[in-house]
Each structure stands twice: as C-alpha cells, then as structure tokens.
Amino acid sequence: MTDPFVIVGGDAAGMSAASKAKREAPDRDVLVFEKGEWVSYAGCGMPYYIKGDVENLEDLVSVTPEEFREQRDVDLRTGHEVVAIDPEAKTVTVEADGERFEQSYGDLLIGTGARAIVPPFDGIDLEGVFTLRSMDQADAIEDYVSDHEPATAAIVGGGYVGVEMAEALDERGVDVSIFEMLPQTLQPFGEETAQVVEEHLREQGVDLHLETAVQGFAGSDHVEAVEVEDDSVSADLVIVGVGVAPNVELAEEAGIEIGETGAIATDEYGRTNYENVYAAGDCAEVENVVTGEPDHVPLALTANRAGRAIGSTVSGEPTETGGTAGTAIVKAFELGAARTGVIDDERAREAGFDPVSVTIDTETRPHYYPGATELTVTLVADRESNRVLGAGLVGPEGTKRIDTVATAVTSGLTVTELQNLDLAYAPPFSPVWDPILTAAKVLSGRLE
C-alpha cells in the first residue's frame, strides 16, 4: 500500500490539499496533524466577528473537523503537533497528550502558516494588549471588549488588520487611534489609494498617527497608554498588527531550503528541495507573476489554490500551484480599497521596469443613473513594453473591478489590450467606458 499523504497544519492549504487528494485517490490514507483545535476557518472574517457582523465565532468555520473525518474520510488529528521532520527517513515526529510517536509518509505537505509579528515593546505582556491571527485571539479580543468596555483603543500598524479593526472597534463604541511608523497606511496599495483611505478614516473619527514609532505600552496590570517619542496616548485596549512572519522553523531544522523572502522555497508545483516534500500557504514562497521572482504573499486564495494543486499532484496529476499578483481588497468603513500587481515605482524599477502611472477619478455609473459614486483608479504600466504592471482602486463601490486588472497583469496584457477588453455595460452597473477602460485610455496616451 502507498505510504500516506501527511499534512502538517489544518487550515487553508492543508485542508484543501487533504480534500482534493482524497477525492482524487480515495483509497490512499490522508493524515492531517493540527496542533490546535480549529481547522478550515476564515481568518479574514475575524474582525467582523469582533465588530458584531458575524454572530458566532463558529460561523467562520468552513468545514468542521467532524465533517472532514466522517464525510471526506480524512484522518484529521487536532491537538497533534509535529515537532520534527526527517526527510531522509520520510517520517515526522508528533507530540500529543504528552506522548511522542513517529509517522511515516509517502508525500508530505508543510502548511504551518504564519504568526503575528510581536515586536519587543515594553509592556507587551500587559492585560489588554493583543495580536489578531488566530480564532482564539479573536475570541479573547471580543471577550475583552464585552467585559471591560474600553473607551479608547490603539492599533499599532496601518495595514489590513489595523484598518479593519479600526472599523470593528468604532462600531463597538471605542475611540480608535492608529499608529503607523511609515508615512502612509495600507503601504502595498499605493500612495494615491492610501490618501483617500486616510482622509475617510479621519472623517470617521479615527485619530491617525503617521510616521510615528511606538516605544511601548504603559500601565500597572492592564494597559493604560501607548508610549511614543515625547508623548503618551490613552489606550484601554491595544491591537498590535504590524505584519506576519512565516512559520519555517520546523522546515529549517529539517534542512528544507528557506527562500530569500524568509518563507519556504518552492517550485511551480509547490515542491521543496526534498523529494516528496511540499510547502504551501502562508509559510511558503510563490512566484510573483509580474517580476518572476519569489514572493511571500500570505493571502487566503493563494493558500487554498496551492493546497488544492498539491493534493492533485500527489494523487498522480501534476498541477502547478499558480503565481501571485498580490491581489487584495479591504473594507475601510464606507470605502473599499483594492490592489494588484506592482504599484510602487521603486519596486518596479528594481524588477527592471520603467514604470509610468496615471491616477483618475471617475464615476462608477453614468451621471444620469442614481447611485453613482466616485472611484479613484491608479494604473501602472512599463514604458518600454506597455505591459500592465498593477493598479490600485479606492471608492465607496466598484473596487472589485480590481479583478479585471489582476487578469490583465497575470496574462501579461498591454495597456492597449486592456483598453480593448469587451467589458459589460448597462447603466445600473457601469458607464459605457468602465473606469478600468478609462484609466487604460488615459495611460495609453501618457505612454504615447
């Protein structure tokens, strides 16, 4: 009998791989070791649980452990931590209930995810200071807000977590301050998009502290203030959201290659430098479709897609995991902000491009049709090849149009080819010239 397909980690990449492998090869044993109790959950929904839009934490679970075991015939073992990998012997060492055992594998997928970065701030261990990366952390924050009813909150970091948690806590009646050491929030979205978001955050009552480095937190038993240079700002609750780091220690100790981004190096099939050992999800690198270089983009679709592809590969149908354009979208109160590809001039130049960009403000529907709102579109292309490199969108509606540009970026379309796409038109949905097409027209003129 074929040795089992063993998976380390039971979230997006791991459970997608397990489900696909079991469908393709139902007679093969598929074992998943997950050190926690939660599997297959929507981490992106956690701020909306804290906000109150999602009633129960369990509603974020896509497929329960029982459904994996009983309906999909996956041998899922929660509370089991893989503590060592031996690629030569093709075994993993597992700890559970104080006991250790070894498990052999035919194929191994490392899906250990990523963890929230916790800077060594003074006062980081005070009650009321949290990160938000796991379901248990989301539950702890919700409990704290409910039990303590904080009046003020400080969010350290102006990325996805910072912006979404600002809205969530504002909805709970908390006065929110965001501290960002960089000159702008939402750094990967581009300056033009960030400026619109920042203006809107201020309109909603969020106190922005840009280019402000946090020194630490003050308080006796629980947090009372955030310390910055020459100042102290009141905070009954702190969320630290300064980014994530891939969990690669287990792989690194086994001699599995770590890439230049700090995540596990993989090829187009998710394979590592050891035969029959794969990696996917937030712990692994993927190829950036614009630059062709390894990238670390910890997003849900990237993880699910790569896991599914690996499940197919280990079942006998080699399937590429697909690259990434870094496509993302975030809600900031009444605005949506979205991005794809390479927007930043410096990064584009480092990749060998000569970037040219335009930013336009245009309406999402014809002027005569009710409900039209303004959409800001930034579109970037390479001067020499005219290839579309990326885009940023921000507005009250229409930001899902980023998918059109993501398709263009992934397909290597030129600005002219993007401009000539046959996009749907009807007054309730779009003007004749969709905002993306209008931006492409303007950029085409700039390139000429």
Secondary structure, DSSP 8 states (H G I E B T S, - for coil): ----EEEE--SHHHHHHHHHHHHH-TTS-EEEEESSS--SB-GGGHHHHHHTSSS-GGGGBSS-HHHHHHTS--EEEET-EEEEEETTTTEEEEEETTEEEEEE-SEEEE---EEE-----BTTTSBTEE--SSHHHHHHHHHHHHHH--SEEEEE--SHHHHHHHHHHHHTT-EEEEEESSSSSSGGG-HHHHHHHHHHHHHTT-EEEET--EEEEEESSBEEEEEETTEEEE-SEEEE-S-EEE--HHHHHTT--B-TTSSB---TTSB-SSTTEEE-STTB-EEBTTT-SEE----HHHHHHHHHHHHHHTTT-------B---EEEEETTEEEEEEE---HHHHHHTT--EEEEEEEEESS-TTSTT--EEEEEEEEETTT-BEEEEEEEESS-GGGHHHHHHHHHHT-BHHHHHT------TTT--SS-HHHHHHHHHHHHH-
